[in-house]
């Protein structure tokens, strides 16, 4: 396609609190032979080739306008006529902003009252500079509080959760800086207006494209790190994070396309607003639904295997290969800053019958020992919560919470340290064993907290463990 040398398009952010910068930019373009023709999507400037001219431009806020206006509304036309009488030629309007020019160097400013000008700026800025940032920061603080109190373990076990935490921190910091910058400028502007001075420009504003550049940089870095983490830790769920960023980009393009279509069709303000309020939530809902669906479908339910234990070791328990995992109860929570695994292992009734052929099995649900010994339960169950981390701060926090009896966190240890005593007779290869007994629905349940340099095992058993059995556990779980 042949390039049109007589027309030019430039994407440029327009800031309500620094409209002077846009006016000076348009004057420089006119001096270089490019005259503003129209502004589309509020940020795309269309220029036409012209003779270089010394012109004055005015970029003004029309208070009754809206970002959803796709053409110059009737009430704006009255304002335009007023400006023409003052010597200003109307070029176009884009949302709340009107663009004018004049060749008269002595033409009076369109808005000569600094107080009214500042009020118009503050009203236009309120949604993006005050309401939205404050709402977003409050939501972010609530999310961070939840992560730090309720889901800290989940954040440590999964880069997916951890990266979400970081994104809230970065985004919250961005909006906080923007909000603080605006509030500082507004204070200075009000002071200047009170002293009869002009409204100063907010030159420290990050701006529309600056914010987008920041978010895009975060997205690229986040995606690159995510791919590395996914390969390093085999955490397949994190590969969905780049998809989220791509979806967000597609959503932005969708919004831009909707804006272009609305302007082309000269869509009414109400209809445009309704469509926007429907399309954007549906887009975000679709993304969120995809994330949730992927998370649910990607949950790992790994069957437990005695990776380091052979048949001879299993013989220590007297159950051989008949000791089987309890299907559906074994969970693996990744290996990021912290790995967490849950295993519930049990011997079934039928396996007990085979393993105890020398005993009389009764339909009453117990194994009767012929010698007159006590009855043995039909099933034997172990439950293990296994924490592993190479980070001392996380390791010490988990132990500290176990000692404090905190059980409100996800993946928490419920262990009564006040009842527990250290049992050196069960300790092998440098592990430490804390144990106690408790009455559980009329039966005795044995609880163990087994620790070494980087592993914490919280075990609950139907039978007391011997030193030989503890050695098997140490071999199975502590490395």
C-alpha positions in Angstrom: 0.0 0.0 0.0 1.3 3.4 -1.0 2.1 5.6 2.0 0.0 8.8 2.3 2.6 11.6 2.6 0.0 14.2 3.2 -1.4 12.6 6.4 0.1 11.4 9.6 -1.2 9.6 12.7 0.4 10.0 16.1 -0.6 8.3 19.3 -0.2 10.6 22.2 -1.5 10.6 25.8 -3.6 13.6 26.8 -3.4 14.5 30.5 -6.2 16.6 32.0 -3.7 18.1 34.5 -1.2 19.0 31.8 -3.2 20.1 28.8 -0.7 22.9 28.1 1.9 20.3 27.0 -0.6 19.0 24.4 -1.2 22.6 23.1 2.5 23.3 22.9 3.0 20.0 21.0 0.3 21.0 18.4 1.9 24.4 18.0 5.2 22.7 17.2 3.6 20.4 14.7 1.9 23.4 12.9 5.3 25.1 12.8 6.7 22.0 11.1 3.9 21.9 8.5 1.4 19.5 10.2 -2.1 20.7 11.1 -4.3 18.8 13.5 -7.3 17.4 11.6 -9.1 15.3 14.2 -8.5 13.1 17.3 -9.9 9.6 17.5 -10.1 7.2 20.4 -9.1 10.2 22.6 -5.4 9.6 22.0 -4.8 9.2 18.3 -4.0 12.5 16.6 -4.6 12.8 12.8 -2.5 15.5 11.0 -2.7 16.8 7.5 0.2 18.4 5.6 0.1 22.2 5.5 2.2 25.3 5.1 4.3 25.9 8.2 2.4 28.4 10.4 2.8 30.2 13.7 -0.5 29.3 15.5 -1.8 29.3 19.0 -3.6 26.2 20.2 -6.0 25.7 23.1 -6.9 22.4 24.6 -9.9 22.8 26.9 -12.1 20.6 29.1 -15.8 20.7 28.3 -17.4 19.9 31.7 -20.6 18.6 30.3 -18.8 16.2 27.9 -18.1 12.5 28.5 -15.5 10.0 27.6 -18.3 8.1 25.9 -19.1 11.0 23.5 -18.2 9.9 19.9 -19.1 13.2 18.3 -19.6 16.8 19.2 -22.9 17.0 21.2 -25.4 19.8 20.9 -24.5 21.5 24.2 -20.9 21.5 23.1 -21.8 23.4 20.0 -23.0 26.3 22.1 -19.6 26.4 23.8 -17.9 26.3 20.4 -19.9 29.3 19.2 -18.9 31.2 22.3 -15.2 30.4 21.6 -15.5 31.5 18.0 -16.7 34.9 19.1 -13.5 35.2 21.1 -11.4 34.5 18.0 -10.8 30.8 18.4 -11.5 28.3 15.5 -12.9 24.9 16.5 -11.0 21.8 15.2 -12.7 18.8 16.9 -13.7 17.3 20.2 -12.7 14.0 21.7 -14.6 12.9 24.8 -14.4 15.7 27.3 -11.7 17.7 25.4 -12.2 20.4 22.7 -9.4 21.5 20.4 -9.1 25.1 19.1 -6.6 27.2 17.2 -6.2 30.9 16.3 -3.8 33.0 14.3 -4.4 36.0 16.5 -1.6 36.2 19.0 -3.6 38.6 21.1 -6.8 36.5 21.4 -7.9 36.1 25.0 -7.6 32.7 26.6 -10.7 30.7 26.4 -10.8 29.8 30.1 -9.4 32.9 31.9 -10.7 32.0 35.4 -8.0 29.8 37.1 -10.5 28.7 39.7 -13.1 27.4 37.2 -10.3 25.8 35.1 -9.0 23.9 38.2 -12.5 22.8 39.1 -13.0 21.4 35.5 -9.7 19.5 35.8 -10.5 18.1 39.2 -13.9 16.9 38.0 -12.5 15.3 34.9 -9.7 13.6 36.9 -11.8 12.4 39.8 -12.7 8.9 38.4 -9.2 8.0 37.2 -7.1 9.8 39.8 -9.1 9.4 42.9 -12.0 6.9 42.9 -10.4 4.1 40.9 -7.0 4.2 42.5 -8.4 4.4 46.1 -10.8 1.5 45.3 -8.0 -0.5 43.7 -5.5 0.1 46.5 -8.1 -0.9 49.1 -8.8 -4.1 47.2 -5.1 -4.7 46.9 -4.5 -4.2 50.6 -7.3 -6.6 51.4 -5.8 -9.2 49.0 -2.4 -8.8 50.5 -3.7 -9.1 54.0 -5.5 -12.3 53.0 -2.3 -13.7 51.5 -0.2 -12.9 54.5 -2.7 -14.3 57.0 -4.7 -17.0 55.4 -2.9 -18.2 52.3 0.8 -17.6 53.0 1.7 -21.3 52.7 -0.1 -21.5 49.4 1.8 -18.5 48.2 5.1 -20.1 49.2 4.3 -23.5 47.6 3.3 -22.1 44.2 4.8 -19.5 42.0 1.3 -19.0 40.6 0.1 -17.6 43.9 3.4 -15.9 44.7 3.5 -14.0 41.4 -0.1 -12.9 41.9 1.1 -11.4 45.2 3.9 -9.6 43.5 1.6 -8.2 40.8 -0.7 -6.7 43.4 2.3 -5.1 45.1 3.6 -3.6 41.8 0.2 -2.5 40.6 -0.7 -1.1 44.0 2.7 0.8 44.1 2.0 2.2 40.6 -1.4 3.5 41.6 -0.2 4.8 45.0 2.5 6.8 43.3 0.0 8.2 40.8 -2.4 9.1 43.5 0.2 10.7 45.7 1.6 12.6 42.7 -1.9 13.9 41.8 -2.7 14.9 45.4 0.5 16.8 45.8 -0.1 18.6 42.5 -3.7 19.4 43.4 -2.5 21.0 46.7 0.0 23.2 44.8 -2.6 24.1 42.2 -5.2 25.1 44.8 -2.6 27.3 46.5 -1.6 28.9 43.2 -5.2 29.6 42.2 -5.8 31.1 45.7 -2.9 33.5 45.1 -4.3 34.5 41.7 -1.8 32.6 39.7 -2.4 30.3 36.7 -3.1 26.5 37.2 0.4 24.8 37.1 0.9 21.7 34.9 1.5 18.4 36.6 4.7 17.4 34.8 5.4 14.4 37.1 2.3 12.5 36.0 3.3 9.1 34.7 0.6 9.4 32.1 -1.5 7.0 30.1 1.2 5.5 28.0 3.7 5.6 30.8 1.4 3.4 32.9 0.8 1.1 29.9 4.6 0.8 29.4 5.1 -0.1 33.0 2.4 -2.7 33.0 3.7 -4.2 29.7 7.2 -4.4 31.1 5.8 -6.2 34.2 3.9 -8.6 31.9 7.0 -9.4 29.8 9.2 -10.0 32.8 6.5 -11.9 34.6 6.0 -14.2 31.6 9.7 -14.8 31.2 10.3 -15.6 34.8 7.2 -17.8 34.8 8.4 -20.0 31.9 11.8 -20.4 33.8 10.0 -21.4 37.0 7.7 -23.8 35.2 10.7 -25.6 33.7 12.8 -25.4 36.8 10.1 -26.7 39.3 7.9 -28.6 36.9 4.9 -26.5 38.0 2.9 -26.7 34.9 0.1 -24.4 36.1 2.3 -21.3 35.9 2.5 -21.6 32.1 -1.0 -20.2 32.2 0.3 -16.9 33.4 1.6 -15.8 30.0 -1.9 -16.7 28.7 -3.4 -14.3 31.2 -1.2 -11.4 30.0 -2.0 -12.3 26.3 -5.7 -12.3 27.2 -5.3 -8.9 28.9 -3.6 -7.5 25.8 -6.4 -8.9 23.6 -9.0 -7.3 26.0 -7.2 -3.9 25.6 -7.3 -4.3 21.8 -11.0 -5.2 22.0 -11.7 -2.0 24.0 -9.7 0.0 21.4 -11.6 -1.7 18.6 -14.9 -1.0 20.3 -13.9 2.7 20.6 -13.0 2.9 17.0 -16.3 1.3 15.9 -18.3 3.6 18.2 -16.7 6.7 16.7 -17.2 5.4 13.1 -20.9 4.7 13.8 -21.3 7.9 15.8 -22.8 5.8 18.6 -24.8 7.6 21.3 -23.3 8.2 24.7 -25.8 5.9 26.6 -25.5 3.0 24.1 -21.7 3.3 24.0 -21.5 3.3 27.8 -23.9 0.3 28.1 -21.9 -1.8 25.5 -18.6 -0.9 27.2 -20.0 -1.8 30.7 -21.1 -5.2 29.3 -18.2 -6.1 27.0 -15.4 -5.3 29.6 -17.0 -7.3 32.5 -17.7 -10.2 30.1 -14.1 -10.2 28.9 -12.7 -10.2 32.4 -15.2 -12.8 33.5 -14.2 -15.0 30.6 -10.5 -14.7 31.6 -11.2 -15.4 35.2 -13.3 -18.4 34.3 -10.5 -19.8 32.2 -8.0 -19.3 35.1 -10.3 -21.1 37.6 -11.1 -23.9 35.2 -7.4 -24.4 34.5 -6.5 -24.4 38.2 -9.2 -27.0 39.0 -8.3 -29.3 36.1 -4.6 -29.0 36.9 -4.8 -30.1 40.5 -2.4 -32.9 41.2 -3.7 -36.0 43.0 -0.5 -38.0 43.1 -0.6 -41.6 44.3 2.0 -42.2 47.0 4.9 -44.5 46.3 7.7 -45.6 48.6 10.4 -44.2 46.5 13.3 -45.2 48.8 11.8 -48.2 50.5 12.1 -51.7 49.3 10.1 -54.8 50.4 12.5 -55.5 53.2 11.9 -52.1 54.7 8.2 -52.6 54.4 8.6 -55.8 56.3 9.5 -53.8 59.4 5.8 -52.9 59.6 4.7 -56.5 58.9 2.4 -55.4 56.1 4.6 -55.9 53.0 3.2 -54.5 49.8 -0.3 -54.8 51.2 0.2 -51.4 52.8 -1.6 -49.2 50.1 -2.3 -45.6 49.6 -5.8 -44.2 50.2 -7.0 -43.1 46.8 -8.0 -39.5 46.5 -6.4 -38.2 49.7 -2.9 -37.6 48.5 -2.1 -34.0 47.5 1.0 -32.4 46.1 1.4 -28.7 46.4 4.4 -27.9 44.2 8.0 -27.2 45.0 8.6 -23.5 45.0 9.8 -21.8 48.2 8.1 -24.5 50.1 6.9 -28.0 49.1 3.9 -29.5 50.8 2.6 -33.1 50.4 -0.2 -34.9 52.1 -0.5 -38.6 52.2 -3.1 -40.8 53.8 -2.0 -44.5 53.8 -4.1 -47.4 55.0 -4.4 -51.1 54.8 -7.9 -52.2 53.7 -10.1 -54.7 55.4 -9.4 -57.3 52.8 -5.7 -56.8 53.0 -5.8 -57.2 56.7 -7.6 -60.5 56.3 -4.8 -61.7 54.0 -2.0 -60.3 56.2 -3.5 -62.0 59.2 -4.4 -65.4 58.0 -3.2 -66.9 61.3 -5.9 -64.9 63.1 -9.6 -65.5 63.3 -11.4 -62.8 61.2 -14.9 -62.1 62.6 -17.7 -60.4 60.8 -18.0 -58.0 63.8 -15.3 -55.9 62.2 -12.3 -56.9 64.4 -9.5 -59.4 64.3 -9.7 -61.8 67.3 -6.3 -62.9 68.7 -6.7 -66.5 69.9 -4.5 -66.0 73.0 -7.1 -63.7 74.5 -5.2 -60.6 73.6 -7.1 -57.4 72.9 -8.9 -56.9 69.6 -7.1 -55.3 66.7 -8.8 -52.6 64.6 -10.0 -53.6 61.1 -8.0 -50.9 59.4 -4.6 -49.3 60.1 -4.1 -45.7 58.9 -1.2 -43.2 58.7 -1.6 -39.6 57.7 1.4 -37.5 56.9 1.8 -33.7 56.2 5.3 -33.2 54.8 6.9 -29.7 54.6 10.2 -29.2 52.9 12.0 -25.9 52.4 15.6 -24.7 52.1 14.7 -21.2 53.4 15.3 -21.0 57.2 12.8 -18.2 57.7 10.0 -20.3 56.3 11.1 -23.4 58.2 11.3 -21.5 61.5 7.9 -19.9 60.9 6.2 -23.2 60.4 7.7 -24.6 63.6 6.8 -21.4 65.4 3.2 -21.7 64.3 3.1 -25.4 65.3 4.4 -24.5 68.8 1.9 -21.6 69.1 -1.0 -23.9 68.1 -2.0 -21.7 65.1 -4.2 -23.8 62.8 -6.1 -21.1 60.8 -3.7 -21.0 57.9 -4.0 -23.2 54.8 -1.6 -26.1 55.1 -1.1 -25.5 58.8 0.2 -27.9 61.4 -2.2 -28.9 64.1 0.1 -30.2 66.9 -0.4 -29.8 70.6 3.1 -28.8 71.7 2.0 -28.5 75.4 1.2 -32.3 75.5 4.2 -33.4 73.4 7.5 -34.7 74.7 10.7 -35.4 72.9 11.5 -39.1 72.4 15.2 -39.7 71.8 14.6 -43.4 71.5 12.9 -42.8 68.2 15.5 -40.4 66.8 17.8 -41.5 64.0 20.3 -39.7 61.7 19.9 -36.3 63.4 16.1 -36.1 63.3 14.1 -34.8 66.3 10.8 -36.5 67.3 8.1 -34.9 69.4 5.2 -37.2 70.3 2.0 -37.5 72.4 -1.2 -39.5 72.5 -4.7 -38.3 72.3 -8.2 -39.7 72.6 -9.9 -39.6 69.2 -13.5 -40.8 69.2 -12.7 -43.4 71.9 -9.6 -44.7 70.2 -6.0 -43.7 70.9 -4.3 -41.6 68.2 -0.6 -41.2 68.2 0.7 -37.8 67.0 4.3 -37.2 65.9 6.2 -34.1 64.8 9.4 -35.2 63.1 12.0 -32.6 62.1 15.4 -32.3 60.6 17.4 -29.5 58.9 14.8 -28.8 56.1 11.9 -31.1 56.6 8.9 -31.2 59.0 6.7 -34.2 59.1 3.4 -34.0 61.0 2.2 -37.6 61.4 -1.0 -39.2 62.8 -1.0 -42.9 63.3 -3.3 -45.6 64.8 -0.4 -47.4 66.4 2.7 -46.3 68.2 5.9 -46.3 66.0 9.0 -48.2 66.9 12.6 -47.1 66.3 12.9 -49.4 63.3 9.7 -48.0 61.8 10.9 -44.5 62.5 14.0 -45.3 60.5 11.9 -46.3 57.5 9.9 -43.0 57.8 13.2 -41.1 58.0 14.4 -42.9 54.9 11.1 -42.3 53.0 10.2 -38.7 53.9 13.2 -36.8 55.3 15.2 -36.5 52.1 
